[in-house]
Amino acid sequence: MKKYFILAFAVLFLAACGTRYPEHSLILNSKDALVETTYGTLCGYIEDGIYTFKGIDYAKAARFEAPQDPDSWEGVQTAVYYGNQCSQAPRFLWGNDTEAFLYQWDDGVQSDNCQNLNVWTKGINDGKKRPVMVWLHGGGYAMGGSNELPFYEGTNLAKKDVVLVSINHRLNILGYMDLSDFGEKYKYSGVAGVMDMVKALEWVHKNIAAFGGDPDNVTIFGQSGGGGKVNILLGTPSAKGLFHRGIIESGSMTSLMDKDEARAIGRAVVEKLGLNAKTIDQIQTIPYADLLKATNAYFAEKNPNNPFLLAFGAVMSFSPEYDGEVIPYQLTDPRVAEISGGLPTIIGCNFAENNMLPAVYANADNRYNMGDTKQYLYIFNKPSTLMDGTFGTNHCTEMPFVFNNIWLGRFMVGCDKSAYKFADFMSDVWVSFAKDGVPNTRKFKWEVYNPDTKPMVIFQDKTYTAHQGDPVFEEMAAYKAENWVFRQPYF
């Protein structure tokens, strides 16, 4: 009898605690999530107390031309699902079972018309000035999107009282092929993707107050190619004043394509397409697949045995150029200090990315010499628990922790209790930096970088600060990935 009484009590207790039915709320109606923007009224939705708006147009552009302000509209426009991602080549990794499992890619609907963004916030129209975090996705300068990976979702960061914004913009051929030899309308084709990002930041500056954000407290952050984009915006005069600090995760790329080289590629691809100066405007309507085919043909002839091109395609060869106007200098030029010197930055990489560490130091030293004395360096070293631990701390593994999205990143990093605890801590640090440029929490103090002792935070279960000579750097340099993903026959 006692056994049955205990069982009955347990059932009643679980029911009373609400574990039988998860407690979630979702509101989508015509009145509770309305925001008036510069261009018209938007209707989003509210999920578990977070106001969410997706697929908001921040610009429009004809192919290869500079972006313009988006169209205005009358009445109410819904903003409840992700917008188009930029057209891009299929990834060769799509064909690999374990890679697809780890990353859970969603490449969405692809289009030339991809200038859109998403917003997550605790409150709208409330006069509060929450810090704003603008996410720049990875994928080099060739691929990816704002919802490409599941853990880019912004709800859990917004719950920490920041406004999270993520953006789509032009990439690869559409964002960075220089056609300036073919007329004034194509003058900015080699930096169109960068101009899109600036337009997105302008939209944030004009509109984010209505979403409960502070336009004078904006942090841009990105990983891999997104980190490279942060570096680029630090050297882009038109972005000055539109953001106030930056976070560069595994993306200390500081070398841009020379304009002469970029123009030569543009001319060669135009020739492959059978076009010339008189017929060049046909390039605005040629199917993207044909642009891709012509580009691949050119690079295959130029570099027939390049394994990187064979694996990823020619689009990975496109990157922003320093054109002397939109991006006036190489990013290591001391004159970049006139644009962004003194802005606080977080710069780092993952333990398994040992080849990136020299670039992290070079980037930090360059910024330090520009007067950026509020830098914070890190190595992420909490390995994935999956695949016998062989995935380790490979590319992207820090992001589910930064976004506090372990469940959405469980296929990459696992989902044990320590992962949730560590994600709550690491996202707190990122949010703290977004609030005031100082990435400290109640239990964590981050030492500011200097080029003499080179302090580096090692993010792991027992996070600590390493200095020059610490054994972790020798261990990192000696690390070799034993990853069974890359031993499969597909490769």
Sequence and secondary structure as in RCSB ss.txt:
>XXXX:A:sequence
MKKYFILAFAVLFLAACGTRYPEHSLILNSKDALVETTYGTLCGYIEDGIYTFKGIDYAKAARFEAPQDPDSWEG
VQTAVYYGNQCSQAPRFLWGNDTEAFLYQWDDGVQSDNCQNLNVWTKGINDGKKRPVMVWLHGGGYAMGGSNELP
FYEGTNLAKKDVVLVSINHRLNILGYMDLSDFGEKYKYSGVAGVMDMVKALEWVHKNIAAFGGDPDNVTIFGQSG
GGGKVNILLGTPSAKGLFHRGIIESGSMTSLMDKDEARAIGRAVVEKLGLNAKTIDQIQTIPYADLLKATNAYFA
EKNPNNPFLLAFGAVMSFSPEYDGEVIPYQLTDPRVAEISGGLPTIIGCNFAENNMLPAVYANADNRYNMGDTKQ
YLYIFNKPSTLMDGTFGTNHCTEMPFVFNNIWLGRFMVGCDKSAYKFADFMSDVWVSFAKDGVPNTRKFKWEVYN
PDTKPMVIFQDKTYTAHQGDPVFEEMAAYKAENWVFRQPYF
>XXXX:A:secstr
 HHHHHHHHHHHHHHHTT SS    EE  SSTTEEE SS EEE EEETTEEEEEEEE  B  TTS  B     SS
EEE BS   EE     GGGG HHHHHHH      EES   EEEEEES SSS   EEEEEEE  STTTS  TTSSG
GG  HHHHTTT EEEEE    HHHHH   GGG GGGTTGGGHHHHHHHHHHHHHHHHGGGGTEEEEEEEEEEETH
HHHHHHHHHT GGGBTTBSEEEEES      EEHHHHHHHHHHHHHHTT  TTTGGGGGTS HHHHHHHHHHHHH
HHSTT HHHHHH GGGG   EE SSSS S TTSGGGHHHHTT  EEEEEETT GGGHHHHHHHHHHHHHTT   E
EEEEE     SGGGTTTT TTTTHHHHTT TTTTHHHH   HHHHHHHHHHHHHHHHHHHHS   BTTB      
TTT  EEEESTT EEE TT HHHHHHHH     GGGGSTT 
